[in-house]
């Protein structure tokens, strides 16, 4: 059976949903096909026995520009994290915060024994520059790796290895810090300008909010796409004739549907979820390992930020490990005893969530980060592998791709 529409969007992740929103706003007929049983792609939440377990620990940054176009953040009922980190080094636990967000913590941050005072001043200067300089300046600065950019800023081995590598490895899913310095600049900009939070109903509430204004009858779940071609999409249920196709699936799947697309290397990570009767910390703040053991990227009491993530009387702890190898849970539990400096004997291991294709690798050169989305013959590709590897990149890519589709459909002739 052959159906017809102007645009078929393949994939119901953030990029596909953002593309659908812009096409819908412009009055362009479209249909969205999603292979899975829910929308959201890599951003999803499972409700299990009173807990909300995101598909890997994720957060929402209010400084992402495209969010404001697509939804009202107040509808997500965000719970907030402290704008800073706790750093464990031996018996010492230092609290470092953004003084603009947490002015009361500024003296402790200034006196923390993490690197030298000059290190902290140089990093503050780097972050301030990323927050205040025009994006055009940041995206045309000489491009290198993130690690090289930190060294170029004059930062010592101590602050890089004990603080910045642990923190950034969890953000970029890249322990080697091979990610482009231009991506790093955008990340530092968003952390300096925004707040970090979690929706009360889990990260899956984000794609649900983006999809909310879209007509449900135009979205079809449980519909894998077998083949795309100019003016046609093939599914098990039949073909759909169209004027344009937007492939908005993860990079590995996009490479299968679009063989001419350059391959994209993916970063992976694993999140261990534990439940505890007592919270090991009373603050919603990331805890980092500054002892250079390079196992745990970060751990956090999620329910301190969003109490609805755990049932009454329990607390949810999320611990993330970067890389394809997931250590056994008892190894992580021992690390958590050291990091939190308390017994984990009464903790319950809820589950371990492996995310093998978490974020696209973004080594230099990335250029201005925006890669072409129009492939010719009415074929388009969207996703965070076409912009920055982030929620913002996925949303921005989908929005930008829809603009390219609209321009082609409305072009004379």
C-alpha positions in Angstrom: 0.0 0.0 0.0 1.4 3.4 -1.0 0.7 6.4 1.2 1.7 9.9 0.4 2.9 13.1 2.2 5.4 15.9 1.6 8.0 14.9 4.1 8.8 11.6 5.9 10.9 11.9 9.1 12.6 8.6 10.0 13.3 8.6 13.8 11.5 10.0 16.7 14.4 11.2 18.8 15.0 14.8 19.7 16.2 15.7 16.2 13.3 14.1 14.4 10.8 15.7 16.8 12.4 19.2 16.4 12.2 18.8 12.6 8.5 17.8 12.9 7.8 20.8 15.0 9.2 23.2 12.5 7.5 21.5 9.5 4.2 21.6 11.4 4.6 25.3 12.2 5.3 26.0 8.5 2.2 24.0 7.4 4.2 21.4 5.5 2.5 18.0 5.4 4.7 15.3 7.2 4.7 11.9 8.8 7.1 10.6 11.5 8.1 6.9 11.7 9.7 5.5 14.8 11.1 2.0 15.0 10.7 1.7 18.8 7.6 1.8 21.1 8.3 5.3 22.4 9.6 8.7 21.3 12.8 10.2 22.5 15.6 8.1 21.1 18.5 8.2 23.5 16.6 10.4 26.0 14.2 8.0 27.8 13.1 7.1 31.3 11.9 3.8 32.7 9.6 3.7 35.7 10.5 0.6 37.8 9.1 -0.1 41.3 8.7 3.5 42.2 12.0 4.7 40.8 12.6 6.8 37.6 15.7 5.4 35.9 16.9 7.4 32.9 18.7 5.6 30.1 22.0 6.6 31.5 22.5 9.6 33.8 21.6 12.7 31.9 20.8 16.3 32.8 19.1 19.3 31.2 21.0 22.6 30.8 18.7 25.7 30.7 21.3 27.6 28.6 20.6 25.4 25.5 19.2 28.0 23.1 16.8 25.7 21.2 14.9 24.6 24.3 13.1 28.0 24.6 11.9 27.7 21.0 10.3 24.3 21.6 8.9 24.2 25.1 8.2 26.1 28.3 10.8 24.8 30.8 8.4 25.4 33.7 6.2 22.6 32.5 9.0 20.1 33.3 9.0 21.1 37.0 12.8 21.0 37.1 14.7 20.0 40.2 18.1 21.7 40.4 21.7 20.6 40.9 24.3 22.7 42.7 26.3 24.6 40.2 29.6 23.0 41.1 31.2 19.7 42.2 32.6 17.9 45.2 36.1 16.5 44.7 37.3 13.5 46.6 41.1 13.3 47.1 42.2 10.8 49.8 40.5 11.9 53.0 39.8 15.4 51.7 36.5 16.5 50.2 36.6 19.9 48.5 33.5 21.8 47.3 34.0 23.9 44.2 31.1 26.0 42.9 30.4 28.6 40.3 30.6 31.8 42.4 28.1 33.6 40.1 25.5 30.9 40.9 26.6 30.0 44.4 28.1 33.2 45.9 28.2 31.7 49.4 30.5 29.0 48.2 33.1 31.4 46.7 35.5 31.6 49.6 35.7 27.9 50.0 36.2 27.5 46.2 39.0 30.1 46.3 40.7 28.3 49.2 40.3 24.8 47.9 43.6 23.0 47.4 42.9 22.0 43.8 45.8 23.1 41.7 47.3 26.5 42.4 45.5 29.8 42.9 46.9 30.7 39.4 45.2 27.5 38.0 41.9 28.5 39.4 42.2 32.1 38.1 43.2 30.8 34.6 40.3 28.4 34.5 37.9 31.1 35.6 39.2 33.3 32.8 38.8 30.5 30.3 35.2 29.9 31.4 34.3 33.6 31.5 35.6 34.0 28.0 33.5 31.1 26.8 30.4 32.6 28.5 30.8 36.2 27.3 32.5 36.2 23.9 30.3 36.0 20.8 29.8 32.4 19.6 31.3 33.4 16.3 34.6 34.2 18.0 34.6 30.9 19.9 33.8 28.9 16.7 36.5 30.5 14.7 39.3 30.3 17.3 42.2 27.9 16.4 40.9 24.4 16.8 42.6 21.7 18.8 41.6 18.9 21.2 40.0 19.8 24.5 43.0 18.6 26.5 45.3 20.8 24.3 43.0 23.7 24.9 43.2 23.3 28.6 47.0 23.1 28.4 47.1 26.1 26.1 45.2 28.1 28.8 48.2 27.5 31.1 46.5 24.9 33.4 48.7 22.6 35.3 48.7 18.8 35.3 47.3 18.8 38.8 44.1 20.7 38.0 43.6 18.9 34.7 44.1 15.4 36.0 42.4 15.8 39.4 39.4 18.0 38.5 38.9 18.8 34.8 39.5 15.4 33.3 37.1 13.6 35.7 34.4 16.3 35.2 34.7 16.7 31.4 35.0 13.0 30.8 31.5 12.6 32.2 30.1 15.5 30.1 31.8 14.6 26.8 31.9 10.8 27.4 35.5 11.1 26.4 38.2 10.3 29.0 41.0 11.1 26.6 39.6 14.7 26.0 40.1 14.3 22.3 36.9 16.3 21.6 37.2 19.5 19.6 38.1 22.6 21.6 35.1 24.3 19.9 32.8 21.8 21.4 34.5 22.3 24.8 33.9 26.1 24.4 30.2 25.6 23.8 30.0 23.2 26.8 31.8 25.7 29.1 29.5 28.4 27.8 26.4 26.5 28.6 27.6 25.6 32.1 28.5 29.2 32.9 25.3 30.6 31.6 22.7 28.0 32.5 21.4 25.9 35.4 21.5 22.1 35.5 18.3 20.3 36.4 16.2 17.2 36.0 12.5 17.0 35.1 10.4 15.8 38.0 9.0 13.0 35.8 12.4 12.0 34.4 14.4 13.0 31.3 11.8 11.2 29.1 9.6 14.2 29.9 11.7 16.3 27.6 10.9 14.5 24.3 7.3 14.2 25.5 7.1 18.0 25.9 8.7 18.6 22.5 6.2 16.2 20.9 3.1 17.4 22.8 1.9 20.0 20.2 2.2 17.5 17.3 -0.9 15.6 16.1 -0.6 12.0 17.3 -2.1 10.6 14.1 1.0 11.8 12.2 3.4 9.8 14.4 3.7 6.0 13.9 5.6 3.9 16.5 6.9 0.3 16.1 7.6 1.0 12.4 11.2 0.2 11.4 12.2 1.7 8.0 13.9 -0.8 5.7 15.0 1.6 3.0 15.0 5.2 2.0 15.4 6.5 -1.5 14.6 9.8 -3.3 10.8 10.4 -2.9 10.2 7.1 -1.2 10.5 5.3 2.2 10.0 1.6 2.5 8.5 -0.1 5.6 7.0 -3.6 6.3 3.6 -2.1 6.0 4.2 -0.6 2.6 5.9 2.3 0.9 5.3 6.0 1.5 5.8 8.4 -1.4 7.1 11.8 -0.5 9.0 14.9 -1.7 11.7 14.8 0.9 13.1 12.3 3.5 14.7 13.3 6.8 16.8 10.6 8.4 17.0 11.4 12.1 18.2 8.2 13.6 21.4 7.4 15.5 24.6 7.6 13.5 25.0 3.8 13.1 21.4 3.4 11.8 21.8 6.5 9.6 24.8 4.9 8.0 22.8 1.8 7.2 20.0 3.8 5.6 22.4 6.3 3.9 25.5 4.3 2.8 27.2 7.4 1.4 27.2 9.1 4.8 30.6 9.2 6.5 30.9 6.9 9.4 30.7 8.4 12.9 32.5 6.9 15.9 30.4 6.7 19.0 31.3 7.1 22.7 29.8 4.8 25.3 29.2 4.8 29.0 27.5 2.9 31.8 25.3 4.1 34.7 24.9 2.0 37.8 21.7 2.8 39.8 21.7 2.1 43.6 19.0 2.7 46.2 19.9 3.6 49.8 17.8 4.1 52.9 19.9 7.1 53.8 21.3 9.7 51.4 25.1 9.6 51.4 25.1 13.3 50.8 22.5 15.9 51.7 23.2 18.0 48.6 22.3 17.6 44.9 25.9 17.9 43.6 28.2 15.8 41.4 30.9 14.0 43.3 34.1 13.4 41.3 37.1 11.2 41.9 40.3 13.3 42.1 42.5 10.4 43.0 43.3 9.6 39.4 41.9 6.1 39.6 40.0 6.7 36.3 37.1 4.4 37.0 34.1 6.4 38.2 33.5 9.5 36.1 30.9 10.9 38.6 28.3 9.9 41.1 25.3 11.8 42.4 22.3 11.4 44.7 19.7 12.0 41.9 16.8 12.1 44.3 18.3 15.1 46.1 17.6 17.1 43.0 14.4 15.4 42.0 12.7 13.6 44.9 10.2 11.9 42.6 13.0 9.7 41.2 12.8 7.5 44.3 9.9 6.2 46.4 9.3 7.6 49.9 12.0 6.6 52.4 14.6 5.7 49.7 17.3 7.6 47.8 18.5 7.0 44.2 22.3 7.2 43.5 23.5 7.3 39.9 27.1 6.4 39.1 28.6 6.7 35.6 31.6 5.0 34.1 33.0 6.2 30.7 34.1 3.7 28.0 32.9 0.4 26.6 34.0 -1.8 29.5 31.6 -2.0 32.4 33.2 -3.2 35.7 31.2 -5.6 37.9 28.9 -3.9 40.3 30.8 -5.0 43.4 33.9 -3.1 42.1 31.8 0.1 41.7 30.2 -0.4 45.1 33.7 -0.5 46.7 34.6 2.7 44.8 31.4 4.4 46.1 32.4 3.5 49.7 35.6 5.3 49.2 34.1 8.3 47.4 31.3 8.8 49.8 33.4 7.7 52.8 30.6 5.5 54.2 29.4 2.0 54.0 27.3 0.8 51.1 26.4 -2.5 52.7 22.7 -1.6 53.0 22.5 -0.2 49.4 20.4 -2.1 46.8 21.7 -2.4 43.3 18.7 -1.6 41.1 20.2 -2.0 37.6 23.1 -1.2 35.4 22.3 0.7 32.2 24.9 0.4 29.3 24.6 3.0 26.6 26.9 1.8 23.8 26.1 4.7 21.4 25.7 7.6 23.9 27.3 10.5 22.0 29.1 10.9 18.7 32.8 11.5 18.9 33.7 15.0 17.9 37.5 15.2 17.4 39.0 18.1 15.5 38.5 19.3 12.9 34.9 20.1 13.5 34.9 23.5 11.8 31.9 25.6 12.8 30.2 22.4 14.1 27.3 22.6 11.7 27.7 19.9 9.1 25.7 19.7 5.9 22.2 18.2 6.3 21.1 18.2 2.6 22.4 15.2 0.8 20.7 15.8 -2.6 17.7 14.2 -4.3 15.4 15.2 -1.5 17.4 13.3 1.2 18.3 15.0 4.4 20.0 13.9 7.6 19.6 15.2 11.1 21.1 14.4 14.6 23.6 15.6 17.1 26.3 14.2 14.7 25.5 17.1 12.4 25.9 19.7 15.2 27.4 19.5 18.7 27.2 16.2 20.5 24.5 17.1 23.0 20.8 17.6 23.6 21.2 21.1 22.1 22.9 19.7 19.1 20.1 17.2 18.4 17.4 19.8 18.7 19.3 22.4 16.7 20.1 19.9 14.0 16.5 18.9 13.6 15.3 22.5 13.5 18.0 23.4 10.9 17.2 20.4 8.8 13.6 21.3 8.6 14.5 24.8 7.4 16.5 23.2 4.6 13.6 21.0 3.7 11.2 23.9 3.6 13.5 26.0 1.5 13.8 23.1 -1.1 10.1 22.4 -1.2 9.3 26.1 -1.7 12.0 26.8 -4.2 10.8 27.9 -7.6 10.5 24.9 -10.0 
